[in-house]
Each structure stands twice: as C-alpha cells, then as structure tokens.
Amino acid sequence: MTTDWLEGRSRGPAGATLRRLIARKAALAVPGAHDGMSALLARRAGFEALYLSGAALSASMALPDLGLLTLEDVTRRARELVRAAGLPLIVDCDTGFGEALNVMHAVRCLEEVGAACMQIEDQQFPKKCGHLNDKRLILVEDMCRKVAAARSAATDLVICARTDAAASSLDDAIARARRYAEAGAELIFVEALTSPEQIRRVRTEIKSPLLANMTEFGRTPQLSLKEWDAFGYEVVIFPVSEFRIAAHAVERFYANLRQKGHVHDTLPEMMTRAALYETIGYYDYEALDASIAGTVLDDK
C-alpha cells in the first residue's frame, strides 16, 4: 500500500515552513489553487506553497471579485486546500472582513484550518481587484491597526500586508508599505506595479520580504520567476492562472459536447479513470479500509 495521499499532510506549523521558504532568498513560485484537486496537482508538480486567491474563489462561485466573500467561504476553501495538499497556504482575505477585532477573529480561524499566511489590503470595503481603476484606500493608521491586531492574534500565521496605493502614487505606496512593516507585517505586497523601474524602486526602498503578483491581463508586465528573482523579490504568486486554464478548458468542452452530442474527440484531453484514481489515492483508501476491517475481524 502506498501512502502518497497521506504525504500531503502538513508537517509542523505552516507559517514557520513558509518563513523558511522565504528566508532562502530565492524567488518562491506560488501558484493559485481554487479547489482541493488543483491543490493536489500543484503539490504533485513540485510546488512548495499555494495561494488561495479571492478573485479565483469568487469566480469559482460565479461571483465578481468585489468583496462578496465571507470569512466562512474563505476558511472552508482554505481547509480543503490544506487537507488536500498539506502545503503552506497564503490566503487572500481582502480587507480582513471588518476592523481590528474581525481581523483577529479571521487570524484565529485561518490558524485553525492550518493556513500559513493571511493577506490583507488597505482598500475601503467593498474592495476591487487590484488591477482595476477607482480603488479607494483607508487611512494608513486604520490599516496599521489591522496589521497590528493580526500580528497580536497570530501564533504561527505570517501576516502579509498589501497596499493598492501605487495606482495613484508609488511614493504613497512605499510609505504605506514601510508603516505596515513597522506595524508587524512580515511580507509586503505592493500591488499593480507597472514597470521594471517601479519594481526596482520598491525593492530598493522596502527592506521587508516582498510578494509580487504575476497575474495575467493586468497592469504588471509579464515576467518570469527568474526575472523576479533577479529583482530580489522573495515570493511570486500566480493567483488566477490555474483557474483561467481550467475554466477555458471546461468552456471549450461544453461547447463541443453541445455541438456534437458526444465526447469522442475530447477523450484525449481528459484525465483517465486510472490517472484520476491514482491522483486522489482511491486505491490507498480502499486498502486502508480493508486493513481496518481486517484488524477488527482479527480482534474478534
């Protein structure tokens, strides 16, 4: 009996594991995963950490990324990803689901499900996707209170602070980022940088570990992990890439099935039954069930 399905379980505190990965000072590629299967496939591909994107989670529920998610929505999916893959999970918590006390409650909920990192941002509620226009920011002092509250509530969780100020002023974004680091953020995310010059300046002027957002079709130029590493960024997320791929594939499949009334020509694109069962550990579960039943019978 193999135990590959058990190997995904987290070993030790997830936040501490993520801190060790960040401390390597080599850019860490963190793909988005929107459900347990995608998380498991990411682990099998060799990734060392995962990202739960609010945009991808909202889209998977057929909702826009406008702050409509609840803490329960997020923690339920975070639990699923941690259970499936056991990798350090960075969780996008939008604006923290409220003010300081709400943020502290969210921290405790995320730690209960085994997440490694909570990301909160300095937008007013309802928030917007970081690469859209007309974002409204809260006061620096209010965001600092949220960050400090999160830090005080956390036992192991890494606190990541995101600022959306760069859309109107890179100076303001850098100043805010520094304040958030002073308030207790261990990882800083300056969203929607638009040029290599901005990327370099943020790295030069912010001493904390930095997270870069390599989303598609946004304001930030498409750069490779090697390029982000050369800039000196510690974490690079690909938040919605996997969901975009999956949604587009399903869209094509439905259109083909509706048109032709059969799946003959799409069979080569499907994961086989054997591969699916192997991926999710189906036969391992069966063998474990049989061994438990055998043990019970032997005891009698």
KACORUR-V407503 format. One record per backbone hydrogen bond with DSSP energy under -1.0 kcal/mol. NH is the residue of the N-H (numbers start at 1). CO is the residue of the C=O. If there is no record, write none. Layout:
# KACORUR-V407503
[[NH;CO] [NH;CO]]
This chain:
# KACORUR-V407503
[[6;3] [7;3] [9;6] [17;13] [18;14] [19;15] [20;16] [21;17] [22;18] [23;19] [25;22] [28;234] [30;236] [32;238] [33;51] [39;35] [40;36] [41;37] [42;38] [43;39] [44;40] [45;41] [46;43] [47;42] [50;88] [51;31] [52;90] [57;53] [58;54] [59;55] [60;56] [61;58] [62;59] [63;58] [66;64] [74;70] [75;71] [76;72] [77;73] [78;74] [79;75] [80;76] [81;77] [82;78] [83;79] [84;80] [85;81] [86;82] [90;50] [91;117] [92;52] [93;119] [96;93] [103;99] [104;100] [105;101] [106;102] [107;103] [108;104] [109;105] [110;106] [111;107] [112;108] [113;109] [115;110] [116;89] [117;89] [118;158] [119;91] [120;160] [121;94] [122;162] [124;136] [132;129] [138;122] [143;139] [144;140] [145;141] [146;142] [147;143] [148;144] [149;145] [150;146] [151;147] [152;148] [153;149] [154;150] [158;116] [160;118] [161;187] [162;120] [163;189] [168;165] [169;165] [173;169] [174;170] [175;171] [176;172] [177;173] [178;174] [179;175] [180;176] [181;177] [182;178] [183;179] [185;180] [186;159] [187;159] [188;209] [189;161] [191;163] [199;195] [200;196] [201;197] [202;198] [203;199] [204;200] [205;201] [206;202] [211;188] [212;235] [214;237] [228;224] [229;225] [230;226] [231;227] [233;228] [235;210] [236;28] [237;212] [238;30] [244;240] [245;241] [246;242] [247;243] [248;244] [249;245] [250;246] [251;247] [252;248] [253;249] [254;250] [255;251] [256;252] [257;253] [258;254] [259;255] [260;256] [261;257] [266;263] [269;266] [270;267] [276;272] [277;273] [278;274] [279;275] [280;276] [282;277] [285;281] [286;282] [287;283] [288;284] [289;285] [290;286] [291;287] [292;288] [293;289] [294;290] [295;291] [296;292] [297;293] [298;294] [299;295] [300;296]]
